[in-house]
Amino acid sequence: MLLSIVIDFPTSMSLKVLSLVPANPGLESDWPSPSFVFVLPLFECTELLLISPSSKTNRAMLNHSLYSPIRILRKFLSNSSLSFTSSIDTKPNRLPPLLLFLAKQKACVTLQTLTLSKENAKAIESRGGISSLLDICQSGTPLSQAAAAAVLRNLTEFSDCRENFIEEHAVSVLLTLARSGTALAQEHSISCLSNLVKDDDDLKLLIVRKGGLISLKSFWDSASVKSLEVAVEFLSNLSSDQRLIEVIISNDFLIRLLNALNCGVLGVRTHAAEAVYKIGYNSKTRKELGELGFIPVLNRMLDGKSVEEIQAAAKALSTILVYTENRRVYRKDPRGVVSVVRLLDPSITNLDKKYPVSILNSLTHSKKCRKQMVKSGVLSHLEKLVAMDVEGAKSLQEAIGGGKLFGVFRIRS
């Protein structure tokens, strides 16, 4: 028997799905019902719609369609086994496991795009989707585990969804996947954990106690350069809790951060510099950062093209240079002062000037550095920054004698 099912979409697009059902009624129970057969092609069709040139329009259409995949996906994610009834025998039959695995895998792949929308993310999260996705992360195929972790990663991007992850005990599942999953599954689970700990210091501590740093090191050392960004961001988020700094250092992450600062990927360098800023919270860690050679690398980043990278490097240097010995190292770079003074130019927007001002303030004890600042045009910039009430600008102006006659003689002495 040849069954033809037509699914009409609001865009006048139709999908004809052909399902060949055995003629022998005795074997019919071995096949999925037409109501299920249409679902897999529907997922394929949905993926095509989402990657087409008019994907934004298609995504909105799918979200509100009578055949909204979100509704179907929730059904398949929330059932560990599904049954169907054949047209001959009304006795329910269990869906073959292979097809169920395939359906869930396709569901997760489709959801990766759909859950970029907060509305869809909430729809999945509010109806048991997190629990179902975590189940797949534990017992699914390698491909479905990676796809499910990608959906969870999208859900954790929205703060409204994060609380339910704790209730579902997601940390243990994600840590296990970060250790034993495929490379892609590990990347998604690490990113998911990173999102979860952003605003939760207690969760940071819990993850470290459960071996999170071991999982992170394992992934970090085997990750491709492109995938490394999520690992560095995770470490940066963990570093915002000062209780964890010592254990982070004892696990040899400083050397890894130094290598990350030399990486060719912008996001990796930026997150690494942000982590350095958080780690350098006291004299001991600042000394270690200076001795390991972070200063020259961060100083080179000040000449970068990305404002985010420049600011991250300036923040890191502003805290490292609080330690006196590190200032001596910094002064050895002939372009150090010049690079920082350039950042004070008000025409360089979206850059918090208090960080380069802080760097220069830490160098004013050196007569040589004060001369370099004046020669580089710092006074003209400071006049504008003082008027803008930038933190530290007034004290820097006074330290180098800006606008004061005795200051001129001080600079020349």
C-alpha positions as CSV (number, residue, x, y, z in Angstrom):
1,M,0.0,0.0,0.0
2,L,1.3,3.4,-0.9
3,L,0.3,6.2,1.5
4,S,0.8,9.9,0.5
5,I,0.7,12.6,3.1
6,V,0.7,16.3,2.3
7,I,1.6,18.9,4.9
8,D,0.6,22.4,3.9
9,F,2.6,25.4,5.1
10,P,1.3,28.9,5.2
11,T,3.8,29.9,2.6
12,S,2.0,27.7,0.1
13,M,4.9,25.3,0.3
14,S,3.9,21.7,0.6
15,L,5.8,18.6,1.5
16,K,4.8,15.3,0.0
17,V,5.9,12.4,2.1
18,L,5.7,8.9,0.7
19,S,5.6,6.0,3.1
20,L,5.7,2.4,1.8
21,V,3.8,0.1,4.1
22,P,4.1,-3.7,3.7
23,A,1.2,-5.4,2.0
24,N,1.3,-8.3,4.6
25,P,-1.0,-7.2,7.5
26,G,1.0,-9.4,9.8
27,L,4.1,-7.3,9.3
28,E,2.4,-4.0,9.4
29,S,3.1,-3.5,13.1
30,D,6.8,-3.4,12.4
31,W,6.4,-0.1,10.6
32,P,5.8,3.3,12.0
33,S,2.4,4.9,11.5
34,P,1.9,7.6,8.9
35,S,1.4,10.1,11.8
36,F,5.0,9.5,12.7
37,V,6.5,9.1,9.2
38,F,5.7,12.7,8.3
39,V,7.7,14.0,11.3
40,L,11.2,13.2,10.1
41,P,10.8,14.9,6.7
42,L,9.1,17.8,8.5
43,F,12.3,18.3,10.5
44,E,14.3,18.2,7.2
45,C,11.9,20.7,5.7
46,T,12.2,22.9,8.8
47,E,16.0,22.9,8.5
48,L,15.8,24.0,4.9
49,L,13.4,26.8,5.8
50,L,15.7,28.0,8.6
51,I,18.8,28.3,6.4
52,S,17.1,29.8,3.3
53,P,17.7,33.5,2.4
54,S,14.4,34.5,4.0
55,S,15.1,32.5,7.2
56,K,13.9,35.3,9.6
57,T,10.5,35.3,7.9
58,N,10.4,31.5,7.8
59,R,11.4,31.2,11.5
60,A,8.5,33.5,12.4
61,M,6.1,31.5,10.3
62,L,7.2,28.3,11.8
63,N,6.8,29.6,15.3
64,H,3.2,30.5,14.8
65,S,2.2,27.8,12.3
66,L,-0.5,25.3,13.0
67,Y,2.1,22.7,12.3
68,S,4.7,24.4,14.6
69,P,7.7,22.1,14.9
70,I,8.1,23.3,18.5
71,R,4.9,21.5,19.5
72,I,6.0,18.3,17.7
73,L,9.5,18.5,19.0
74,R,8.3,18.8,22.6
75,K,6.3,15.6,22.1
76,F,9.2,13.6,20.8
77,L,11.7,14.9,23.3
78,S,9.4,14.1,26.3
79,N,8.7,10.5,25.4
80,S,11.3,7.7,25.9
81,S,9.0,5.4,23.9
82,L,6.2,6.1,21.5
83,S,3.4,3.8,20.3
84,F,1.2,3.8,17.2
85,T,-1.8,2.0,16.0
86,S,-1.9,0.3,12.6
87,S,-4.9,0.6,10.3
88,I,-5.5,-3.2,10.6
89,D,-4.8,-3.9,14.3
90,T,-6.0,-1.4,16.9
91,K,-3.5,-2.8,19.5
92,P,-0.8,-0.1,20.2
93,N,2.7,-1.0,19.0
94,R,6.0,0.4,20.2
95,L,8.0,2.5,17.8
96,P,11.2,0.9,16.7
97,P,14.1,2.3,18.9
98,L,16.2,3.2,15.9
99,L,13.5,5.4,14.5
100,L,12.9,7.0,17.9
101,F,16.6,7.8,18.2
102,L,16.6,9.3,14.8
103,A,13.5,11.4,15.5
104,K,15.1,12.8,18.7
105,Q,18.3,13.5,16.9
106,K,16.5,15.4,14.1
107,A,14.4,17.2,16.7
108,C,17.5,18.5,18.5
109,V,19.2,19.6,15.3
110,T,16.1,21.6,14.3
111,L,15.9,23.1,17.8
112,Q,19.4,24.4,17.6
113,T,18.1,27.1,15.3
114,L,14.7,27.6,16.7
115,T,15.9,28.1,20.2
116,L,18.0,31.1,19.2
117,S,14.7,32.9,19.8
118,K,13.9,33.6,23.5
119,E,10.2,32.8,22.9
120,N,11.0,29.3,21.6
121,A,13.6,28.7,24.3
122,K,11.0,29.5,26.9
123,A,8.5,27.2,25.2
124,I,10.9,24.2,25.4
125,E,12.2,25.1,28.9
126,S,8.7,25.5,30.4
127,R,7.4,22.2,29.3
128,G,10.0,19.7,30.5
129,G,12.3,20.2,27.6
130,I,15.5,20.6,29.8
131,S,14.9,17.2,31.5
132,S,14.3,15.5,28.1
133,L,17.4,17.1,26.6
134,L,19.5,16.0,29.6
135,D,18.2,12.5,29.2
136,I,19.5,12.5,25.6
137,C,22.8,13.8,26.8
138,Q,23.1,10.8,29.0
139,S,21.8,8.0,26.8
140,G,21.5,9.3,23.3
141,T,23.8,8.5,20.3
142,P,26.9,10.6,20.0
143,L,25.3,12.8,17.4
144,S,22.1,13.3,19.4
145,Q,24.1,14.1,22.5
146,A,26.0,16.8,20.7
147,A,22.8,18.2,19.2
148,A,21.0,18.1,22.6
149,A,23.9,19.9,24.3
150,A,23.8,22.6,21.6
151,V,20.1,23.2,22.4
152,L,20.9,23.4,26.1
153,R,23.7,25.8,25.3
154,N,21.1,28.1,23.5
155,L,18.7,27.8,26.5
156,T,21.4,29.0,28.9
157,E,22.0,32.1,26.9
158,F,18.7,33.4,28.4
159,S,18.9,34.1,32.2
160,D,15.2,33.2,32.6
161,C,16.0,29.6,31.7
162,R,19.0,29.1,33.9
163,E,17.2,28.5,37.2
164,N,15.5,25.4,35.9
165,F,18.9,23.8,35.1
166,I,19.8,23.8,38.7
167,E,16.4,22.2,39.6
168,E,17.1,19.5,37.0
169,H,20.6,18.7,38.4
170,A,22.1,19.5,35.0
171,V,25.6,20.1,36.3
172,S,26.6,16.4,36.8
173,V,25.2,15.5,33.4
174,L,27.0,18.3,31.6
175,L,30.3,17.6,33.4
176,T,30.1,14.0,32.4
177,L,29.5,14.9,28.8
178,A,32.4,17.4,28.9
179,R,34.7,14.6,29.9
180,S,33.4,11.7,27.7
181,G,31.4,13.2,24.8
182,T,32.5,13.9,21.3
183,A,34.5,17.0,20.7
184,L,31.4,18.9,19.6
185,A,29.4,17.7,22.6
186,Q,32.2,18.7,24.9
187,E,32.3,22.2,23.4
188,H,28.6,22.7,23.8
189,S,28.5,21.3,27.4
190,I,31.5,23.5,28.4
191,S,29.7,26.6,27.0
192,C,26.5,25.6,28.7
193,L,28.3,25.4,32.1
194,S,30.0,28.7,31.4
195,N,26.7,30.4,30.9
196,L,25.2,28.8,34.0
197,V,28.0,30.2,36.3
198,K,28.0,33.8,35.0
199,D,26.0,35.2,37.9
200,D,26.1,32.4,40.5
201,D,29.2,32.1,42.7
202,D,27.8,29.1,44.6
203,L,27.4,27.2,41.4
204,K,31.0,28.1,40.4
205,L,32.2,26.5,43.7
206,L,30.0,23.4,43.2
207,I,31.3,22.8,39.7
208,V,35.0,23.1,40.8
209,R,34.3,20.7,43.7
210,K,32.7,18.2,41.2
211,G,35.9,18.2,39.1
212,G,35.0,21.0,36.7
213,L,38.6,22.2,36.3
214,I,39.7,18.7,35.4
215,S,37.1,18.5,32.7
216,L,38.0,22.0,31.5
217,K,41.8,21.2,31.3
218,S,41.1,18.0,29.3
219,F,38.9,19.9,26.8
220,W,41.3,22.9,26.7
221,D,44.3,20.7,25.8
222,S,42.6,18.8,23.0
223,A,40.4,21.6,21.6
224,S,40.9,23.2,18.2
225,V,41.8,26.8,18.1
226,K,38.3,27.7,17.1
227,S,36.7,25.7,19.9
228,L,39.1,27.1,22.5
229,E,37.1,30.3,23.0
230,V,34.4,28.6,25.1
231,A,37.0,27.1,27.4
232,V,38.8,30.4,28.0
233,E,35.4,32.1,28.6
234,F,34.5,29.4,31.1
235,L,37.7,30.0,33.0
236,S,37.2,33.7,32.9
237,N,33.7,33.3,34.4
238,L,35.1,31.0,37.1
239,S,37.8,33.5,37.9
240,S,35.4,36.1,39.0
241,D,35.1,34.2,42.3
242,Q,38.2,35.0,44.3
243,R,37.8,31.8,46.3
244,L,38.8,29.8,43.3
245,I,41.8,31.8,42.2
246,E,44.4,29.7,44.1
247,V,43.0,26.4,42.8
248,I,42.9,27.8,39.3
249,I,46.6,28.7,39.5
250,S,47.5,25.4,41.1
251,N,46.0,23.6,38.1
252,D,48.4,25.3,35.7
253,F,45.9,27.6,34.0
254,L,48.3,30.6,34.0
255,I,50.5,29.0,31.3
256,R,47.4,28.1,29.3
257,L,46.2,31.7,29.5
258,L,49.6,33.0,28.4
259,N,49.4,30.8,25.4
260,A,45.8,31.9,24.7
261,L,46.9,35.5,24.7
262,N,49.2,34.6,21.7
263,C,46.3,32.8,19.9
264,G,45.2,34.0,16.4
265,V,41.6,34.1,17.4
266,L,40.3,37.4,18.7
267,G,37.7,36.0,21.0
268,V,40.2,33.7,22.7
269,R,42.7,36.6,23.3
270,T,39.9,38.8,24.7
271,H,38.5,36.3,27.1
272,A,42.1,35.4,28.2
273,A,42.9,39.0,29.0
274,E,39.6,39.3,31.0
275,A,40.6,36.2,33.0
276,V,44.0,37.7,33.7
277,Y,42.3,40.9,35.0
278,K,40.2,38.9,37.5
279,I,43.1,36.6,38.6
280,G,45.3,39.6,39.4
281,Y,43.3,40.6,42.4
282,N,46.2,40.6,45.0
283,S,50.0,41.2,45.2
284,K,50.8,37.5,45.1
285,T,48.9,36.8,41.9
286,R,50.1,40.0,40.3
287,K,53.7,39.0,41.0
288,E,53.2,35.6,39.4
289,L,51.6,37.2,36.3
290,G,54.5,39.5,35.9
291,E,57.2,36.8,36.4
292,L,55.5,34.5,33.8
293,G,55.8,37.2,31.1
294,F,52.2,38.4,30.7
295,I,53.2,42.1,30.5
296,P,54.8,42.2,27.0
297,V,52.0,40.1,25.5
298,L,49.3,42.3,26.9
299,N,51.1,45.5,25.9
300,R,51.1,44.2,22.3
301,M,47.4,43.7,22.5
302,L,47.0,47.5,23.1
303,D,47.8,48.0,19.4
304,G,45.0,45.7,18.3
305,K,42.1,46.7,16.0
306,S,39.3,45.5,18.2
307,V,38.1,47.8,21.0
308,E,37.0,44.8,23.1
309,E,40.5,43.3,22.9
310,I,42.2,46.6,23.7
311,Q,40.0,47.3,26.7
312,A,40.5,43.7,28.0
313,A,44.3,44.1,27.7
314,A,44.2,47.6,29.4
315,K,42.1,46.3,32.3
316,A,44.6,43.4,32.8
317,L,47.6,45.7,32.7
318,S,45.9,48.2,35.1
319,T,45.8,45.6,37.8
320,I,49.1,43.9,37.1
321,L,51.0,47.2,37.3
322,V,49.7,47.8,40.8
323,Y,52.6,45.6,41.8
324,T,55.8,47.7,41.9
325,E,58.2,45.2,40.3
326,N,55.9,44.8,37.3
327,R,56.2,48.6,36.6
328,R,59.9,48.2,36.1
329,V,59.3,45.4,33.5
330,Y,56.7,47.6,31.7
331,R,59.1,50.6,31.5
332,K,61.6,48.5,29.5
333,D,59.2,48.5,26.5
334,P,60.0,51.7,24.5
335,R,56.5,51.8,23.0
336,G,54.6,51.0,26.3
337,V,53.8,54.6,27.3
338,V,53.1,55.7,23.7
339,S,50.6,52.9,23.2
340,V,48.7,53.8,26.3
341,V,48.6,57.6,25.7
342,R,47.1,56.9,22.3
343,L,44.1,55.3,23.9
344,L,43.3,58.5,25.7
345,D,42.2,60.1,22.5
346,P,38.5,60.9,22.9
347,S,37.9,60.0,19.3
348,I,38.5,56.3,20.2
349,T,35.0,55.6,21.3
350,N,33.5,52.7,23.3
351,L,36.7,52.4,25.3
352,D,36.6,53.0,29.1
353,K,39.4,55.6,29.6
354,K,39.8,54.9,33.2
355,Y,42.0,51.8,32.5
356,P,44.6,53.5,30.4
357,V,44.6,56.4,32.8
358,S,45.2,53.9,35.6
359,I,48.2,52.4,33.8
360,L,49.7,55.9,33.3
361,N,49.1,56.8,36.9
362,S,51.1,53.8,38.0
363,L,54.1,55.0,36.0
364,T,54.2,58.6,37.1
365,H,56.9,57.9,39.7
366,S,59.3,57.5,36.7
367,K,60.7,60.8,35.3
368,K,61.4,59.1,32.0
369,C,57.8,57.9,31.8
370,R,56.5,61.4,32.6
371,K,58.6,62.9,29.8
372,Q,57.3,60.2,27.4
373,M,53.7,61.0,28.3
374,V,54.1,64.7,27.7
375,K,56.0,64.2,24.5
376,S,53.2,61.9,23.3
377,G,50.5,64.6,23.9
378,V,49.0,63.3,27.1
379,L,48.2,66.8,28.4
380,S,45.8,67.8,25.6
381,H,43.9,64.5,26.1
382,L,43.8,65.0,29.8
383,E,42.1,68.4,29.5
384,K,39.2,66.7,27.8
385,L,39.1,63.7,30.1
386,V,39.1,65.9,33.2
387,A,36.2,67.8,31.8
388,M,34.5,64.5,31.2
389,D,35.2,63.5,34.8
390,V,37.0,60.3,33.9
391,E,38.2,58.4,36.9
392,G,41.9,59.1,37.7
393,A,42.3,61.8,35.0
394,K,42.6,64.7,37.4
395,S,45.2,62.9,39.6
396,L,47.2,62.0,36.5
397,Q,47.2,65.6,35.3
398,E,48.4,66.8,38.6
399,A,51.1,64.1,38.8
400,I,52.7,65.1,35.6
401,G,52.3,68.9,36.3
402,G,49.8,69.5,33.6
403,G,48.9,73.2,33.3
404,K,51.2,74.3,36.2
405,L,54.4,76.2,35.8
406,F,56.3,74.2,38.4
407,G,55.3,71.1,36.6
408,V,57.2,72.2,33.4
409,F,60.4,72.5,35.4
410,R,59.6,69.1,37.1
411,I,59.4,67.4,33.7
412,R,62.6,68.9,32.5
413,S,64.7,68.2,35.6
